[in-house]
Amino acid sequence: MSAILEKNSGLDKIASTYVRRNYALVAKTVKKLKKPVEITVNGRADLIIMDPEIFEGLMNLIAEYQDELAIARLENSKEVSVSTDVFENVELGEFEDMSIDELLNQ
């Protein structure tokens, strides 16, 4: 069955001429594989085919990630404003005359 496919380190490949001549067999093979297959024209990638259920699952997964990404961006965009009034009456003591670099190197 999968002898019609050229094994690859990435996607399995199949020539477009073979797809045209043997569509029913190709469709059956791709559905059984449960993974995308690359159709080639003159040895170069042209299209990717896959079972519709796999495609739907991938599209749902992408939508979920887009929603999560939108939420993360919204949460990151909220600015936390720190009022300088909070630090107005803070006694710095011995640190008052130190630079940031000196404070960090302590």
Secondary structure, DSSP 8 states (H G I E B T S, - for coil): -GGGSB--SSSEEEEHHHHHH-HHHHHHHHHHHTS-EEEEETTEEEEEE--HHHHHHHHHHHHHHHHHHHHHHHHHHS-----GGGGTT---GGGTT--HHHHHT-
